[in-house]
């Protein structure tokens, strides 16, 4: 109802923010809580981290898989609007050399939000001595100065977590 009023009053013309969706179910936390300076200090980009409850990564937006690491621990998507997103499952998990990860897409694939990108075994990764906290970063955050990040909440896969 209020949306209709805004349109009638001429205030409905603001550009809608692009939403980056949760690639997994879990609890969102600020990057400052990630035990790795490359993430916690925003060196690789700005965003959130998710403590995953299920071992799946879905595409957080429509776009193209621009990088899928051989070790399958991280994937990068460039959205249709140009946002560069990295989903990095765990800390130092590159050292697992792909163990406990399965990729369902490959570099260059066009994806829609919600398509399955990766699966991973949370318990096996923890048993191997690695944290599974998953940074979700916008690498070109300087292009989105009004970016909003939603932390401190429980999210289901595909709930909005970042607004550009």
Rosetta blueprint (number, residue, H / E / L):
1 X L
2 X H
3 X H
4 X H
5 X H
6 X H
7 X H
8 X H
9 X L
10 X L
11 X L
12 X L
13 X L
14 X L
15 X L
16 X L
17 X L
18 X L
19 X E
20 X E
21 X E
22 X L
23 X L
24 X L
25 X L
26 X E
27 X E
28 X E
29 X E
30 X E
31 X H
32 X H
33 X H
34 X L
35 X L
36 X L
37 X H
38 X H
39 X H
40 X H
41 X L
42 X L
43 X L
44 X L
45 X L
46 X E
47 X E
48 X E
49 X E
50 X E
51 X E
52 X E
53 X L
54 X L
55 X L
56 X E
57 X E
58 X E
59 X L
60 X L
61 X L
62 X L
63 X E
64 X E
65 X E
66 X E
67 X E
68 X E
69 X L
70 X L
71 X L
72 X L
73 X L
74 X E
75 X E
76 X E
77 X E
78 X E
79 X E
80 X L
81 X L
82 X L
83 X L
84 X E
85 X E
86 X E
87 X E
88 X E
89 X E
90 X L
91 X L
92 X L
93 X H
94 X H
95 X H
96 X H
97 X L
98 X L
99 X L
100 X L
101 X E
102 X E
103 X E
104 X L
105 X L
106 X L
107 X L
108 X L
109 X L
110 X E
111 X E
112 X L
113 X L
114 X L
115 X L
116 X E
117 X E
118 X E
119 X E
120 X E
121 X L
122 X H
123 X H
124 X H
125 X H
126 X H
127 X H
128 X L
129 X L
130 X L
131 X L
132 X L
133 X L
134 X E
135 X E
136 X E
137 X E
138 X E
139 X L
140 X L
141 X H
142 X H
143 X H
144 X L
145 X L
146 X L
147 X L
148 X E
149 X E
150 X L
151 X L
152 X L
153 X L
154 X E
155 X E
156 X L
157 X L
158 X L
159 X L
160 X E
161 X E
162 X E
163 X E
164 X L
